[in-house]
Amino acid sequence: MSICTSEVMTNHHHHAGGFHPLGAMMATLQLWRARSQQRHELLRLSEQDFHDVGASWSDFADEANKPFWRA
């Protein structure tokens, strides 16, 4: 009779904690796409839109002009 511990039975082809590299890559791509869309929306806002929220274009210009991969 042999005794198998959980360490011996561990499937080392799967990452611990449910992390999967492809899933992480997909999440990153989705985040980048959302950032890109949000920043394009900022570029389409008018001065009146900024005035309505109590801000000016310069308050959002840095964010709107960042590349999608930068937080």
LINWOHU-V305195 format. One record per residue. SS is DSSP state (H for helix, E for strand, C for the rest). OMEGA is omega in degrees with one decimal (* if undefined). NEAR is the number of other C-alpha atoms within 10 Angstrom. Layout:
SS/OMEGA/NEAR
SS/OMEGA/NEAR
This chain:
C/177.7/3
C/179.1/4
C/178.5/6
C/176.5/8
C/179.4/8
H/178.4/8
H/179.7/8
H/-175.6/9
H/-176.9/8
C/175.7/10
C/-175.5/10
C/177.6/9
C/177.3/6
C/-178.6/11
C/179.8/10
H/175.2/10
H/177.3/6
H/179.1/8
C/177.1/10
C/-176.1/11
H/179.5/11
H/176.8/9
H/178.6/11
H/179.0/11
H/179.1/11
H/178.3/11
H/178.1/12
H/178.8/13
H/177.5/14
H/177.5/12
H/179.5/15
H/179.7/17
H/178.7/14
H/177.7/13
H/-179.5/20
H/179.8/17
H/179.4/13
H/-178.8/14
H/174.7/20
H/176.3/13
H/177.0/11
H/-179.2/17
H/-178.5/15
H/-178.4/10
C/178.7/11
C/176.2/12
H/178.7/11
H/177.5/12
H/179.0/14
H/179.2/16
H/-178.7/11
H/178.4/10
C/177.3/8
C/-178.9/9
C/175.8/13
C/179.3/15
H/-177.3/17
H/176.9/10
H/-175.5/11
H/-174.1/14
H/-179.6/13
H/-179.6/10
H/-177.3/17
H/-176.1/20
C/177.1/13
C/171.4/13
C/-173.6/12
C/-175.7/18
C/179.2/12
C/178.7/8
C/*/9
